Amino acid sequence: MSDEVDRIGRLRDPFELLRQATERMSTAQEEITELARLRRRVIQELHNDGLSYADIAQRVGLTRGRIHQIRQAAPAPEGAFLGSGTVTIITPLKREAIRSRPVVAIEDVAGAQRLGELARSMGLSAEFEHVGVDGAVDLNRPSLIVISGPRISDTVAAVLAQDPTLQFERAADGPWTLVDRATGTVYRSGQDQTPPTNSDVAYLGRLPRPDGQGSVMIFTGIHPPGSLGVVELICSRLAELYAAVKTDNFSVLVETEYDPDTNEPRRVELRTPFTRFEET
C-alpha cells in the first residue's frame, strides 16, 4: 500500500475520507490510462523498427499474446496530441449584437462537442469552459484546447504573439488576415475577398503557456467556419497530425471550403508546412 493510500485510510472524518479516496481513484485511473497509452506507443515503435512481437515479449518478460492485447486494447497513442487525463475545451463567449447577451457561435459549440467525443474515444475525459466576454481566461493549466483568436482575448493574443512565423494581422482595408512571415504570404478568408468565396483560413498551434510551465493548444479561423474546419482536420486526421508533431510545440495554417448553407466543411487541407519550435 502506498503512503498516500495509508494517509487517506487514517482520516477520521468519513466524508473527507470518501472525498479524498474518490479523487485519488480518479487520478490513479488517469495515470493507468496514460501508462497504457505509452506502452502501446512503445510497442508500435519497436515493431516499426523491425522487432517482432515475440521478440518484444521476450525482452520484457511478457507473452506474445499479452503484447498483442496491449496493442489492440490500450488507448491509441495519437490521443496524446489532444492532451492527457482530462482535456478542457474552451470556447469564447461573444456579446450578442441586438440584445447584448453573451452567446457562443454555433460553429464553436459544434466543434467543442465533436472534440469532446473524439477525446472520449481516445480514453480521455472532456470538460467545457468559456472565455469570458471580457476575454478573461486562465491558460496556465494542463491539457487545454482553446478555440479563440486575438480579437476575443488579450490573454490568447499574447500567447499567439509568441509564434515566430504565423501571425494574425489586420489588412489595410480592415479584415483580419493570417500572415506567413517566412514567405511573406498573406492569407485572407474567402468571405473577405472580391468576389467572396465559401472558404476560410485558420490557425492551429500548440504554444507555451503564459507561465512557461507547459503548453496550450489554440486554434481559430478568421471566421467561424475555419474553426470548424480545424475540428474536422483533427477528428479525421489525428494520427497524421500526431505523427507530424507528436506533443511538441508547432503551428500550421488550415484552409477550409465549406457549405454556404450549413458552414460544414466540404474540404480541409494544410496550407503551410508545420513549423516546430522549442518550448520556452
Secondary structure as UniProt FT lines:
FT   HELIX           3..9
FT   HELIX           14..48
FT   TURN            49..50
FT   HELIX           53..60
FT   HELIX           64..73
FT   HELIX           77..81
FT   STRAND          86..92
FT   STRAND          94..95
FT   TURN            97..99
FT   STRAND          102..103
FT   HELIX           106..121
FT   TURN            122..123
FT   STRAND          125..131
FT   TURN            133..134
FT   STRAND          144..147
FT   TURN            150..152
FT   HELIX           154..160
FT   TURN            161..162
FT   STRAND          166..170
FT   TURN            172..173
FT   STRAND          176..180
FT   TURN            181..184
FT   STRAND          185..188
FT   HELIX           190..192
FT   STRAND          199..208
FT   TURN            210..211
FT   STRAND          215..221
FT   HELIX           224..236
FT   HELIX           238..245
FT   TURN            246..247
FT   STRAND          249..258
FT   TURN            260..262
FT   STRAND          265..270
FT   STRAND          275..277
//
